[in-house]
Amino acid sequence: MTTIAIIGAGPGLGAAVGRRFGREGHDIALVARDRAGLDVLVAGLSGQGVTARGFAADVRDPEALAAALDAANATLGPIEVLQYSPVPHRDFMRPVLETTHRDLHGPVEFSVYGPVAAVQQVLPGMRALGRGTILFVNGGTAVVPHPDRAGTSIAFAAESAYGHLLHDRLAAEGIHVAQLIIPGAIIPGHHRKDPDVLADALWTMHRERHGFRHFADDLDS
């Protein structure tokens, strides 16, 4: 079996996706900035019989992110599935009239440079396998921009455009690219936005390979 690399892995969605894909036999590469947090996640998954390893990198450092994915490939084997789902920084969410060009530097690094670097790193391996899945996870501002969250609204829109372009370009090569929109917060116990429910949705997107954009919940919820 092959590996899923979860970029922005945390104790909520990242852990849930690790459990879900791990149950299907995938090895789990967890990528995040916090080494201590990664160690906790790895221990939790390993305790459930899932093969998991942690690789520390900041998504705003493209070279470090590429190196982490290269290490994951060398340690666990071919990366068949890439999930890009880091949680944006609060300081990206400023009102549009207070947002300067400098304020957009971080969001663009986070939501454009990061995913592009990650995709470019794993794409040769997916092509060698003859298959692959790239999953982008974004908030509702990727679809409906919010005037008080200008940075994420602008950067998520760019990330969405990149993902859609990949979806159209890579389908003929057996590589499926899809986006899951999660309006609002991830809510444990919610019938549609609980981490385990979202993990099931992402697994279904990987397996069914249908369409680009999917919604975890209604946008006005």
Backbone as ProteinMPNN parsed JSONL, in Angstrom:
{"seq_chain_A": "MTTIAIIGAGPGLGAAVGRRFGREGHDIALVARDRAGLDVLVAGLSGQGVTARGFAADVRDPEALAAALDAANATLGPIEVLQYSPVPHRDFMRPVLETTHRDLHGPVEFSVYGPVAAVQQVLPGMRALGRGTILFVNGGTAVVPHPDRAGTSIAFAAESAYGHLLHDRLAAEGIHVAQLIIPGAIIPGHHRKDPDVLADALWTMHRERHGFRHFADDLDS", "coords_chain_A": {"N_chain_A": [[0.85, -1.195, 0.0], [0.316, 2.349, -0.41], [1.284, 5.758, 0.496], [-0.31, 8.411, 2.314], [0.175, 11.833, 2.454], [-0.291, 14.25, 4.81], [-0.624, 17.527, 4.994], [-0.248, 20.084, 7.274], [-1.126, 18.753, 9.46], [-3.031, 18.047, 12.348], [-4.523, 17.617, 15.651], [-7.236, 17.34, 15.148], [-8.778, 17.275, 12.284], [-6.568, 16.27, 10.8], [-5.638, 14.056, 12.325], [-7.954, 12.486, 12.242], [-8.211, 11.931, 9.488], [-5.854, 10.514, 9.171], [-6.46, 8.226, 10.692], [-8.622, 7.247, 9.198], [-7.645, 6.741, 6.552], [-5.575, 5.115, 7.311], [-6.916, 2.858, 8.242], [-7.592, 1.764, 5.875], [-5.271, 0.763, 4.996], [-3.238, 2.465, 4.196], [-0.044, 4.032, 4.659], [0.893, 6.743, 6.835], [1.965, 9.99, 6.448], [2.689, 12.674, 8.341], [2.7, 16.122, 8.287], [3.762, 19.068, 9.72], [4.39, 22.139, 11.583], [5.056, 21.858, 14.294], [7.043, 19.863, 16.095], [6.739, 18.458, 18.536], [3.965, 18.219, 18.703], [3.52, 16.642, 16.44], [4.775, 14.279, 17.257], [3.008, 13.404, 19.235], [0.706, 12.923, 17.716], [1.642, 10.874, 16.011], [2.176, 8.871, 17.891], [-0.421, 8.375, 18.819], [-1.734, 7.399, 16.496], [-0.104, 5.214, 15.91], [-0.635, 3.648, 18.119], [-3.08, 2.687, 17.434], [-2.575, 0.888, 15.539], [-1.739, 1.923, 13.109], [0.587, 2.749, 10.613], [2.63, 5.407, 10.943], [4.41, 8.474, 10.515], [6.125, 11.462, 11.493], [6.915, 14.633, 10.059], [8.612, 17.525, 10.237], [7.864, 20.769, 9.129], [7.424, 24.077, 7.863], [4.763, 25.404, 6.094], [5.097, 27.784, 4.818], [7.64, 27.851, 4.004], [8.892, 26.874, 1.233], [11.085, 25.239, 0.404], [11.716, 23.761, 2.712], [9.317, 22.406, 3.032], [9.221, 20.842, 0.703], [11.462, 19.257, 1.21], [10.583, 17.848, 3.464], [8.512, 16.296, 2.376], [9.981, 14.794, 0.578], [11.536, 13.327, 2.383], [9.476, 11.904, 3.6], [8.626, 10.291, 1.483], [10.951, 8.771, 1.118], [11.068, 7.441, 3.536], [8.575, 6.144, 4.029], [7.573, 5.323, 1.593], [6.024, 5.461, -1.727], [4.133, 8.43, -2.3], [0.855, 8.483, -2.703], [-1.42, 9.909, -2.17], [-2.044, 13.271, -1.523], [-2.811, 15.596, 0.887], [-3.686, 18.884, 1.403], [-4.048, 20.929, 3.974], [-3.57, 22.971, 5.981], [-4.279, 25.102, 8.81], [-5.253, 28.439, 8.503], [-3.471, 31.389, 9.619], [-4.586, 33.639, 12.16], [-3.928, 36.307, 11.781], [-4.1, 36.642, 9.077], [-6.612, 37.368, 8.528], [-7.912, 40.085, 7.999], [-9.836, 43.139, 7.781], [-10.894, 44.168, 4.51], [-10.414, 46.835, 3.684], [-8.41, 47.56, 5.347], [-6.312, 46.071, 4.618], [-3.149, 45.771, 3.34], [-0.775, 45.533, 0.599], [1.404, 44.279, 1.71], [0.264, 42.82, 3.745], [-0.776, 40.689, 2.408], [1.247, 39.024, 1.818], [1.884, 36.865, 3.603], [-0.558, 35.226, 3.542], [-0.506, 34.479, 0.793], [1.91, 33.09, 0.58], [1.206, 30.97, 2.215], [-1.124, 29.779, 1.093], [-0.719, 29.592, -1.629], [2.07, 29.467, -2.577], [2.851, 27.365, -0.88], [1.059, 25.054, -1.454], [1.688, 24.776, -4.201], [4.437, 24.158, -4.148], [4.294, 21.733, -2.742], [2.729, 20.086, -4.437], [4.331, 20.012, -6.743], [6.455, 18.574, -5.733], [5.447, 16.005, -5.161], [4.275, 15.139, -7.509], [5.891, 13.873, -9.595], [6.271, 11.283, -8.477], [3.634, 10.334, -8.297], [3.006, 10.232, -10.991], [4.781, 8.247, -11.757], [3.656, 6.089, -10.407], [1.313, 5.951, -11.78], [-1.081, 6.821, -10.894], [-2.95, 8.851, -8.542], [-3.987, 11.141, -5.921], [-4.934, 14.412, -5.155], [-5.813, 16.478, -2.606], [-7.406, 19.377, -1.664], [-8.195, 21.337, 1.114], [-10.38, 23.75, 2.194], [-11.72, 26.795, 3.673], [-14.977, 28.435, 3.761], [-14.589, 30.953, 2.612], [-13.162, 30.548, 0.33], [-14.994, 30.283, -1.619], [-17.068, 32.153, -1.226], [-16.121, 35.292, -0.795], [-15.128, 37.098, 2.154], [-15.582, 40.25, 3.629], [-14.227, 40.901, 5.967], [-12.199, 39.149, 6.119], [-9.972, 39.332, 4.388], [-7.387, 38.474, 3.53], [-7.388, 35.579, 3.589], [-9.581, 35.174, 1.927], [-8.702, 36.141, -0.574], [-6.337, 34.642, -1.024], [-7.243, 31.976, -0.761], [-8.939, 31.891, -2.959], [-7.098, 32.0, -5.039], [-5.712, 29.613, -4.538], [-7.797, 27.827, -5.003], [-8.217, 28.238, -7.746], [-5.795, 27.276, -8.743], [-5.969, 24.58, -7.948], [-8.212, 23.788, -9.453], [-7.278, 24.079, -12.054], [-5.283, 22.108, -12.024], [-6.922, 19.872, -11.655], [-8.267, 19.739, -14.131], [-6.113, 19.407, -15.863], [-4.677, 17.1, -15.042], [-6.337, 14.9, -14.979], [-6.414, 13.13, -17.165], [-4.135, 11.709, -16.753], [-4.63, 9.969, -14.743], [-4.618, 11.084, -12.251], [-6.318, 12.445, -9.684], [-7.75, 15.479, -8.713], [-9.136, 17.345, -6.142], [-11.345, 19.442, -4.177], [-12.322, 20.169, -0.894], [-14.711, 22.059, 0.649], [-15.131, 23.555, 3.717], [-17.42, 25.144, 5.392], [-17.257, 27.632, 7.902], [-16.353, 26.53, 11.224], [-14.61, 23.452, 12.072], [-16.388, 21.053, 13.809], [-16.517, 19.051, 16.521], [-18.685, 16.297, 16.905], [-20.647, 17.382, 15.293], [-23.052, 16.761, 12.729], [-22.188, 16.932, 10.128], [-19.756, 18.23, 10.106], [-17.997, 17.106, 11.894], [-14.725, 15.869, 12.726], [-14.269, 13.101, 12.051], [-16.374, 12.586, 10.31], [-15.764, 14.346, 8.239], [-13.341, 13.23, 7.472], [-14.254, 10.813, 6.426], [-15.604, 11.864, 4.227], [-13.468, 12.869, 2.716], [-12.104, 10.503, 2.183], [-14.029, 9.279, 0.556], [-14.046, 11.058, -1.603], [-11.494, 10.552, -2.58], [-11.749, 7.871, -3.354], [-14.011, 7.752, -5.088], [-13.563, 9.702, -7.02], [-14.779, 11.898, -8.368], [-15.623, 14.878, -9.837], [-14.577, 18.295, -9.01], [-15.044, 20.334, -6.898], [-16.317, 20.021, -3.63], [-18.699, 20.137, -0.955], [-18.705, 20.348, 2.536], [-20.752, 21.224, 4.124], [-23.698, 23.35, 4.119], [-23.221, 26.609, 2.723], [-24.328, 28.777, 4.052], [-24.566, 27.986, 6.655]], "CA_chain_A": [[0.0, 0.0, 0.0], [1.059, 3.591, -0.549], [1.274, 6.729, 1.582], [-0.967, 9.705, 2.234], [0.858, 12.908, 3.154], [-1.264, 15.22, 5.314], [0.104, 18.765, 5.293], [-1.039, 20.836, 8.235], [-1.741, 17.738, 10.326], [-3.274, 18.418, 13.73], [-5.269, 16.616, 16.415], [-8.616, 17.232, 14.7], [-8.966, 16.683, 10.965], [-5.403, 15.491, 10.395], [-5.664, 12.764, 13.018], [-9.098, 11.717, 11.743], [-7.862, 11.441, 8.158], [-4.857, 9.476, 9.377], [-7.151, 7.004, 11.116], [-9.481, 6.733, 8.124], [-6.822, 6.165, 5.5], [-4.817, 4.032, 7.916], [-7.766, 1.666, 8.279], [-7.617, 1.2, 4.53], [-3.959, 0.203, 4.714], [-2.237, 3.461, 3.809], [0.858, 4.629, 5.634], [0.508, 8.136, 7.052], [3.014, 10.983, 6.65], [2.111, 13.87, 8.956], [3.583, 17.27, 8.111], [3.336, 20.264, 10.454], [5.528, 22.869, 12.141], [5.318, 21.522, 15.696], [7.574, 18.506, 16.233], [6.131, 17.804, 19.698], [2.605, 17.853, 18.323], [3.62, 15.517, 15.519], [5.1, 13.075, 18.023], [1.778, 12.969, 19.893], [-0.156, 12.349, 16.677], [2.221, 9.599, 15.581], [1.956, 7.897, 18.962], [-1.834, 8.023, 18.837], [-2.041, 6.548, 15.349], [0.623, 3.955, 16.067], [-1.35, 2.871, 19.122], [-4.25, 2.093, 16.779], [-2.107, -0.03, 14.512], [-1.488, 2.633, 11.858], [1.969, 3.149, 10.388], [2.642, 6.861, 10.79], [5.645, 9.179, 10.837], [5.986, 12.903, 11.463], [7.956, 15.373, 9.346], [8.405, 18.928, 10.61], [8.119, 21.783, 8.106], [6.505, 25.209, 7.79], [4.276, 25.491, 4.711], [5.544, 29.049, 4.238], [9.023, 27.63, 3.581], [8.737, 25.855, 0.188], [12.194, 24.289, 0.377], [11.563, 22.861, 3.851], [8.159, 21.563, 2.761], [9.642, 19.85, -0.29], [12.378, 18.324, 1.87], [9.787, 16.973, 4.334], [7.821, 15.329, 1.523], [11.013, 13.889, 0.067], [11.859, 12.423, 3.484], [8.332, 11.006, 3.772], [8.689, 9.314, 0.399], [12.076, 7.873, 1.365], [10.836, 6.671, 4.757], [7.34, 5.363, 4.0], [7.26, 4.828, 0.258], [5.4, 6.409, -2.661], [2.99, 9.23, -1.864], [-0.238, 8.388, -3.664], [-2.431, 10.904, -1.819], [-1.571, 14.48, -0.863], [-3.864, 16.468, 1.424], [-3.164, 20.181, 1.838], [-5.119, 21.421, 4.851], [-3.155, 23.72, 7.168], [-5.239, 26.104, 9.285], [-4.665, 29.767, 8.304], [-3.202, 32.231, 10.771], [-5.608, 34.65, 12.421], [-3.549, 37.628, 11.268], [-4.429, 36.735, 7.653], [-8.033, 37.711, 8.414], [-8.092, 41.5, 8.282], [-10.817, 43.776, 6.887], [-10.317, 44.427, 3.196], [-9.921, 48.212, 3.558], [-7.22, 47.684, 6.191], [-5.339, 45.105, 4.121], [-2.186, 46.317, 2.392], [-0.105, 44.499, -0.185], [2.291, 43.529, 2.604], [-0.56, 41.887, 4.515], [-1.101, 39.534, 1.576], [2.435, 38.192, 1.623], [1.721, 35.624, 4.361], [-1.586, 34.368, 2.964], [-0.101, 33.925, -0.498], [2.892, 32.044, 0.894], [0.511, 29.873, 2.884], [-2.166, 29.139, 0.293], [-0.331, 29.467, -3.033], [3.414, 28.905, -2.69], [2.897, 26.077, -0.18], [0.496, 23.963, -2.236], [2.42, 24.572, -5.458], [5.663, 23.432, -3.812], [3.945, 20.369, -2.36], [2.301, 19.342, -5.622], [5.486, 19.781, -7.611], [7.319, 17.567, -5.122], [4.861, 14.653, -5.19], [3.726, 14.794, -8.815], [6.656, 12.851, -10.32], [5.998, 9.973, -7.911], [2.291, 9.926, -8.716], [3.084, 9.863, -12.406], [5.445, 6.948, -11.828], [2.659, 5.1, -9.982], [0.211, 5.917, -12.734], [-2.313, 7.219, -10.21], [-2.726, 9.729, -7.398], [-5.076, 12.029, -5.528], [-4.519, 15.641, -4.469], [-6.994, 17.003, -1.926], [-7.292, 20.685, -1.045], [-9.246, 21.596, 2.101], [-10.462, 25.194, 2.387], [-12.905, 27.348, 4.298], [-16.006, 28.97, 2.888], [-14.158, 32.152, 1.899], [-12.651, 30.154, -0.975], [-16.117, 30.349, -2.543], [-17.736, 33.435, -0.989], [-15.172, 36.132, -0.057], [-15.67, 37.811, 3.312], [-14.886, 41.533, 3.7], [-13.396, 40.988, 7.167], [-11.174, 38.098, 6.039], [-9.488, 39.596, 3.03], [-6.218, 37.671, 3.185], [-7.763, 34.212, 3.237], [-10.49, 35.216, 0.781], [-7.912, 36.319, -1.795], [-5.398, 33.534, -1.202], [-8.011, 30.752, -1.015], [-9.424, 31.946, -4.34], [-5.963, 31.624, -5.881], [-5.487, 28.183, -4.33], [-8.882, 27.136, -5.689], [-7.95, 28.296, -9.18], [-4.687, 26.348, -9.002], [-6.493, 23.228, -7.835], [-9.104, 23.495, -10.578], [-6.411, 23.892, -13.216], [-4.683, 20.78, -11.886], [-7.986, 18.892, -11.889], [-8.511, 19.625, -15.568], [-4.902, 19.002, -16.582], [-4.113, 15.826, -14.622], [-7.313, 13.809, -15.013], [-6.053, 12.164, -18.194], [-2.991, 10.931, -16.274], [-5.043, 9.135, -13.622], [-4.402, 11.816, -10.998], [-7.553, 13.168, -9.378], [-7.569, 16.653, -7.855], [-10.444, 17.762, -5.634], [-11.346, 20.416, -3.089], [-13.41, 20.096, 0.082], [-15.004, 23.328, 1.302], [-15.729, 23.398, 5.044], [-17.871, 26.454, 5.868], [-17.168, 27.789, 9.344], [-15.382, 25.732, 11.974], [-14.766, 22.018, 12.266], [-17.091, 20.956, 15.095], [-16.699, 17.675, 16.998], [-20.065, 15.946, 17.184], [-21.541, 17.905, 14.258], [-23.411, 15.667, 11.833], [-21.498, 17.057, 8.838], [-18.428, 18.835, 10.239], [-17.15, 16.378, 12.838], [-13.516, 15.431, 12.018], [-14.395, 11.766, 11.47], [-17.287, 12.701, 9.169], [-14.994, 14.985, 7.177], [-12.365, 12.24, 7.005], [-15.005, 9.913, 5.545], [-15.864, 12.593, 2.981], [-12.221, 12.922, 1.956], [-11.867, 9.15, 1.678], [-14.961, 9.067, -0.55], [-13.539, 11.839, -2.729], [-10.34, 9.82, -3.109], [-12.157, 6.613, -3.965], [-14.989, 7.909, -6.179], [-12.855, 10.465, -8.05], [-15.818, 12.56, -9.15], [-15.76, 16.318, -9.689], [-13.53, 19.047, -8.316], [-15.418, 20.995, -5.628], [-17.298, 19.348, -2.771], [-19.046, 20.945, 0.211], [-18.99, 19.591, 3.749], [-22.001, 21.725, 4.692], [-24.228, 24.502, 3.381], [-22.408, 27.79, 2.92], [-24.956, 29.743, 4.962], [-24.765, 27.374, 7.972]], "C_chain_A": [[0.881, 1.238, 0.0], [0.772, 4.535, 0.623], [0.352, 7.899, 1.27], [-0.142, 10.686, 3.047], [-0.173, 13.968, 3.515], [-0.501, 16.465, 5.754], [-0.785, 19.672, 6.132], [-1.729, 19.909, 9.21], [-1.853, 18.237, 11.754], [-4.135, 17.375, 14.404], [-6.722, 16.445, 16.001], [-8.722, 16.509, 13.374], [-7.792, 15.81, 10.561], [-5.381, 14.111, 11.026], [-6.789, 11.885, 12.49], [-8.81, 11.14, 10.36], [-6.807, 10.34, 8.26], [-5.495, 8.156, 9.784], [-7.929, 6.388, 9.954], [-8.672, 6.066, 7.021], [-5.97, 5.023, 6.038], [-5.611, 2.743, 7.977], [-7.826, 0.984, 6.915], [-6.252, 0.677, 4.093], [-2.897, 1.183, 4.277], [-1.307, 3.782, 4.976], [0.583, 6.13, 5.676], [1.748, 8.997, 7.301], [2.363, 12.268, 7.138], [3.115, 15.016, 8.87], [2.986, 18.476, 8.822], [4.569, 20.939, 11.036], [5.993, 22.319, 13.479], [5.755, 20.073, 15.843], [6.937, 17.781, 17.412], [4.7, 17.358, 19.382], [2.577, 16.673, 17.366], [3.897, 14.212, 16.265], [3.856, 12.521, 18.72], [0.845, 12.304, 18.881], [0.346, 10.987, 16.22], [1.978, 8.524, 16.63], [0.503, 7.438, 18.998], [-2.216, 7.096, 17.694], [-1.354, 5.195, 15.465], [-0.062, 3.043, 17.072], [-2.603, 2.216, 18.577], [-3.856, 1.203, 15.599], [-1.839, 0.59, 13.164], [-0.005, 2.986, 11.767], [2.004, 4.638, 10.079], [4.01, 7.412, 11.188], [5.387, 10.677, 10.721], [7.179, 13.575, 10.8], [7.698, 16.861, 9.551], [8.774, 19.857, 9.456], [7.054, 22.858, 8.21], [6.057, 25.353, 6.337], [4.685, 26.791, 4.033], [7.016, 29.006, 3.832], [9.007, 26.525, 2.522], [9.851, 24.819, 0.162], [12.089, 23.285, 1.513], [10.391, 21.902, 3.633], [8.509, 20.473, 1.755], [10.559, 18.815, 0.333], [11.618, 17.355, 2.765], [9.062, 15.911, 3.513], [8.797, 14.334, 0.906], [11.397, 12.876, 1.136], [10.729, 11.433, 3.726], [8.336, 9.914, 2.717], [9.797, 8.291, 0.646], [11.808, 6.943, 2.542], [9.672, 5.695, 4.628], [7.023, 4.76, 2.64], [6.453, 5.834, -0.527], [4.197, 7.128, -2.071], [1.937, 9.195, -2.964], [-1.272, 9.481, -3.436], [-1.753, 12.063, -1.096], [-2.773, 15.27, -0.39], [-3.216, 17.75, 1.921], [-4.25, 20.868, 2.652], [-4.617, 22.156, 6.092], [-4.194, 24.79, 7.536], [-4.606, 27.496, 9.17], [-4.452, 30.518, 9.617], [-4.302, 33.283, 10.933], [-5.237, 36.009, 11.824], [-3.7, 37.739, 9.749], [-5.82, 37.331, 7.451], [-8.272, 39.143, 8.871], [-9.151, 42.072, 7.339], [-10.16, 44.233, 5.592], [-9.748, 45.839, 3.086], [-8.722, 48.485, 4.449], [-6.092, 46.775, 5.723], [-4.452, 45.754, 3.068], [-1.565, 45.172, 1.586], [0.833, 43.665, 0.678], [1.515, 42.497, 3.424], [-0.904, 40.629, 3.721], [0.079, 38.586, 1.388], [2.285, 36.842, 2.333], [0.65, 34.708, 3.793], [-1.198, 33.731, 1.637], [0.969, 32.853, -0.31], [2.189, 30.775, 1.364], [-0.373, 29.075, 1.924], [-1.842, 29.024, -1.193], [1.053, 28.826, -3.148], [3.5, 27.516, -2.042], [2.317, 24.937, -0.999], [1.218, 23.713, -3.554], [3.703, 23.784, -5.194], [5.37, 21.977, -3.49], [3.566, 19.531, -3.576], [3.489, 19.029, -6.524], [6.408, 18.697, -7.045], [6.757, 16.155, -5.282], [4.424, 14.208, -6.584], [4.561, 13.77, -9.59], [6.4, 11.437, -9.796], [4.626, 9.452, -8.284], [2.293, 9.497, -10.176], [3.767, 8.511, -12.574], [4.508, 5.82, -11.407], [1.566, 4.898, -11.019], [-1.12, 6.28, -12.108], [-1.938, 8.156, -9.059], [-3.963, 10.558, -7.114], [-4.481, 13.22, -4.791], [-5.778, 16.293, -3.923], [-6.674, 18.352, -1.28], [-8.476, 20.872, -0.085], [-9.24, 23.092, 2.414], [-11.736, 25.58, 3.119], [-13.84, 27.964, 3.274], [-15.601, 30.21, 2.12], [-13.489, 31.827, 0.569], [-13.722, 30.294, -2.05], [-16.825, 31.703, -2.454], [-16.794, 34.321, -0.178], [-15.858, 36.916, 1.044], [-14.902, 39.118, 3.5], [-14.001, 41.694, 4.928], [-12.294, 39.925, 7.195], [-10.514, 38.174, 4.672], [-8.344, 38.676, 2.636], [-6.574, 36.26, 2.764], [-8.7, 34.192, 2.034], [-9.708, 35.28, -0.534], [-7.024, 35.106, -2.053], [-6.109, 32.207, -1.455], [-8.551, 30.724, -2.447], [-8.314, 31.546, -5.311], [-5.661, 30.133, -5.76], [-6.549, 27.359, -5.061], [-8.651, 27.108, -7.2], [-6.835, 27.322, -9.563], [-5.183, 24.908, -8.963], [-7.364, 22.848, -9.024], [-8.309, 23.287, -11.866], [-5.753, 22.515, -13.188], [-5.71, 19.684, -12.178], [-8.187, 18.661, -13.386], [-7.311, 19.039, -16.303], [-4.476, 17.569, -16.273], [-5.064, 14.643, -14.717], [-6.927, 12.73, -16.016], [-4.878, 11.285, -17.792], [-3.351, 10.038, -15.093], [-4.821, 9.773, -12.268], [-5.613, 12.711, -10.763], [-7.259, 14.305, -8.403], [-8.944, 17.152, -7.446], [-10.277, 18.712, -4.457], [-12.555, 20.172, -2.196], [-13.54, 21.45, 0.764], [-15.706, 23.035, 2.629], [-16.146, 24.78, 5.537], [-17.784, 26.529, 7.396], [-16.133, 26.856, 9.956], [-15.658, 24.241, 11.868], [-15.302, 21.813, 13.68], [-17.241, 19.49, 15.5], [-18.159, 17.416, 17.366], [-21.061, 16.45, 16.17], [-21.813, 16.817, 13.231], [-22.725, 15.745, 10.476], [-20.071, 17.567, 8.97], [-17.604, 18.263, 11.383], [-15.905, 15.887, 12.091], [-13.638, 14.061, 11.369], [-15.33, 11.766, 10.262], [-16.559, 13.317, 7.972], [-13.953, 14.022, 6.602], [-13.034, 11.224, 6.08], [-15.274, 10.571, 4.191], [-14.617, 12.63, 2.107], [-11.855, 11.548, 1.407], [-12.765, 8.869, 0.468], [-14.516, 9.838, -1.794], [-12.365, 11.13, -3.396], [-10.784, 8.586, -3.892], [-13.07, 6.811, -5.185], [-14.47, 8.767, -7.324], [-13.824, 11.194, -8.982], [-15.845, 14.055, -8.84], [-14.628, 16.973, -8.92], [-13.979, 19.54, -6.944], [-16.531, 20.251, -4.919], [-17.507, 20.209, -1.525], [-19.348, 20.045, 1.401], [-20.325, 19.982, 4.352], [-22.486, 22.887, 3.846], [-23.408, 25.748, 3.702], [-23.011, 28.767, 3.923], [-25.162, 29.166, 6.358], [-23.802, 27.929, 9.004]], "O_chain_A": [[2.054, 1.176, 0.368], [0.116, 4.167, 1.597], [0.24, 8.328, 0.122], [0.203, 10.41, 4.196], [-0.845, 14.518, 2.642], [0.189, 16.449, 6.773], [-1.915, 19.987, 5.758], [-2.796, 20.232, 9.731], [-0.898, 18.782, 12.31], [-4.452, 16.35, 13.8], [-7.383, 15.507, 16.448], [-8.754, 15.279, 13.331], [-7.994, 14.718, 10.031], [-5.135, 13.114, 10.347], [-6.608, 10.681, 12.309], [-9.132, 9.983, 10.092], [-6.858, 9.353, 7.526], [-5.121, 7.096, 9.283], [-7.903, 5.175, 9.748], [-8.984, 4.95, 6.606], [-5.672, 4.072, 5.315], [-5.06, 1.658, 7.789], [-8.078, -0.217, 6.816], [-6.089, 0.207, 2.967], [-1.764, 0.783, 4.01], [-1.728, 3.802, 6.133], [0.109, 6.717, 4.704], [2.493, 8.76, 8.252], [1.573, 12.879, 6.419], [4.25, 14.888, 9.33], [1.847, 18.861, 8.56], [5.666, 20.383, 10.991], [7.19, 22.314, 13.769], [4.938, 19.159, 15.729], [6.623, 16.597, 17.299], [4.285, 16.259, 19.75], [1.712, 15.803, 17.468], [3.324, 13.17, 15.945], [3.673, 11.306, 18.788], [0.266, 11.253, 19.156], [-0.439, 10.052, 16.061], [1.616, 7.395, 16.297], [0.226, 6.253, 19.185], [-2.939, 6.12, 17.896], [-1.944, 4.159, 15.158], [-0.074, 1.823, 16.91], [-3.135, 1.288, 19.187], [-4.69, 0.822, 14.778], [-1.72, -0.124, 12.168], [0.585, 3.465, 12.735], [1.464, 5.078, 9.063], [4.675, 6.883, 12.078], [4.534, 11.109, 9.946], [8.318, 13.136, 10.963], [6.687, 17.392, 9.092], [9.856, 19.748, 8.879], [5.918, 22.585, 8.598], [6.897, 25.417, 5.439], [4.629, 26.894, 2.808], [7.569, 30.004, 3.371], [9.1, 25.349, 2.873], [9.591, 23.64, -0.078], [12.339, 22.095, 1.318], [10.463, 20.73, 4.005], [8.135, 19.314, 1.934], [10.455, 17.628, 0.027], [11.957, 16.174, 2.828], [9.007, 14.749, 3.915], [8.466, 13.161, 0.734], [11.566, 11.694, 0.836], [10.975, 10.264, 4.023], [8.08, 8.749, 3.018], [9.612, 7.097, 0.414], [12.26, 5.798, 2.553], [9.77, 4.548, 5.065], [6.277, 3.785, 2.554], [6.217, 6.945, -0.054], [3.348, 6.514, -1.424], [2.106, 9.802, -4.022], [-1.926, 9.932, -4.377], [-0.977, 11.851, -0.164], [-3.662, 15.581, -1.183], [-2.312, 17.717, 2.755], [-5.249, 21.334, 2.104], [-5.189, 21.98, 7.168], [-4.894, 25.312, 6.668], [-3.515, 27.708, 9.698], [-5.168, 30.303, 10.595], [-4.874, 33.752, 9.949], [-6.111, 36.772, 11.412], [-3.457, 38.805, 9.184], [-6.171, 37.748, 6.347], [-8.763, 39.388, 9.973], [-9.347, 41.563, 6.236], [-8.997, 44.638, 5.588], [-8.705, 46.031, 2.46], [-8.082, 49.53, 4.323], [-5.038, 46.713, 6.356], [-4.933, 46.225, 2.038], [-1.805, 43.998, 1.865], [1.037, 42.48, 0.412], [2.04, 41.434, 3.755], [-1.283, 39.614, 4.304], [-0.075, 37.483, 0.863], [2.53, 35.795, 1.733], [0.912, 33.525, 3.579], [-1.524, 32.572, 1.384], [0.931, 31.818, -0.976], [2.534, 29.663, 0.962], [-0.368, 27.844, 1.943], [-2.609, 28.421, -1.943], [1.194, 27.761, -3.749], [4.136, 26.609, -2.579], [3.004, 23.941, -1.226], [1.347, 22.565, -3.981], [4.021, 22.85, -5.931], [6.106, 21.085, -3.911], [4.028, 18.399, -3.725], [3.629, 17.907, -7.01], [7.067, 17.985, -7.802], [7.513, 15.211, -5.513], [4.222, 13.016, -6.813], [3.985, 12.867, -10.197], [6.319, 10.493, -10.582], [4.463, 8.263, -8.558], [1.655, 8.511, -10.544], [3.38, 7.719, -13.433], [4.551, 4.728, -11.973], [0.975, 3.824, -11.125], [-2.172, 6.074, -12.714], [-0.778, 8.243, -8.657], [-4.865, 10.666, -7.944], [-3.633, 13.06, -3.913], [-6.697, 16.62, -4.674], [-5.773, 18.449, -0.447], [-9.62, 20.593, -0.443], [-8.224, 23.637, 2.845], [-12.697, 24.814, 3.182], [-13.54, 28.01, 2.081], [-16.192, 30.51, 1.083], [-13.268, 32.726, -0.242], [-13.414, 30.41, -3.236], [-17.141, 32.32, -3.471], [-16.675, 34.121, 1.031], [-17.004, 37.345, 0.905], [-13.671, 39.095, 3.527], [-13.109, 42.542, 4.931], [-11.551, 39.815, 8.17], [-10.503, 37.208, 3.908], [-8.33, 38.15, 1.523], [-6.129, 35.785, 1.72], [-8.618, 33.286, 1.205], [-10.017, 34.562, -1.485], [-6.966, 34.602, -3.175], [-5.648, 31.4, -2.262], [-8.614, 29.665, -3.072], [-8.561, 30.839, -6.288], [-5.386, 29.468, -6.759], [-6.244, 26.328, -5.66], [-8.863, 26.085, -7.851], [-6.921, 26.633, -10.579], [-4.857, 24.109, -9.842], [-7.273, 21.735, -9.542], [-8.637, 22.414, -12.669], [-5.678, 21.837, -14.213], [-5.412, 18.701, -12.856], [-8.268, 17.52, -13.842], [-7.47, 18.268, -17.25], [-3.961, 16.884, -17.157], [-4.642, 13.498, -14.552], [-7.096, 11.541, -15.744], [-4.64, 10.243, -18.402], [-2.469, 9.415, -14.501], [-4.834, 9.087, -11.246], [-5.893, 13.617, -11.548], [-6.592, 14.104, -7.388], [-9.815, 17.359, -8.291], [-9.22, 18.777, -3.83], [-13.672, 19.992, -2.681], [-12.592, 21.932, 1.384], [-16.735, 22.361, 2.667], [-15.309, 25.521, 6.052], [-18.189, 25.6, 8.094], [-15.172, 26.448, 9.304], [-16.785, 23.819, 11.61], [-14.738, 22.336, 14.641], [-18.016, 18.76, 14.883], [-18.787, 18.22, 18.055], [-22.21, 16.007, 16.166], [-20.92, 16.039, 12.894], [-22.677, 14.754, 9.746], [-19.256, 17.372, 8.067], [-16.616, 18.869, 11.798], [-16.015, 15.518, 10.922], [-13.162, 13.868, 10.25], [-15.105, 11.031, 9.301], [-16.719, 12.867, 6.838], [-13.714, 14.002, 5.394], [-12.454, 10.82, 5.072], [-15.186, 9.925, 3.147], [-14.701, 12.443, 0.893], [-11.351, 11.44, 0.289], [-12.317, 8.292, -0.522], [-14.602, 9.324, -2.909], [-12.255, 11.11, -4.622], [-10.253, 8.298, -4.964], [-12.921, 6.121, -6.193], [-14.882, 8.589, -8.47], [-13.711, 11.123, -10.206], [-16.069, 14.447, -7.695], [-13.827, 16.303, -8.268], [-13.362, 19.201, -5.934], [-17.549, 19.898, -5.515], [-16.6, 20.923, -1.095], [-20.137, 19.105, 1.302], [-20.966, 19.17, 5.019], [-21.773, 23.357, 2.96], [-22.952, 25.918, 4.833], [-22.278, 29.51, 4.577], [-25.855, 29.773, 7.174], [-23.837, 27.52, 10.164]]}, "name": "protein", "num_of_chains": 1, "seq": "MTTIAIIGAGPGLGAAVGRRFGREGHDIALVARDRAGLDVLVAGLSGQGVTARGFAADVRDPEALAAALDAANATLGPIEVLQYSPVPHRDFMRPVLETTHRDLHGPVEFSVYGPVAAVQQVLPGMRALGRGTILFVNGGTAVVPHPDRAGTSIAFAAESAYGHLLHDRLAAEGIHVAQLIIPGAIIPGHHRKDPDVLADALWTMHRERHGFRHFADDLDS"}
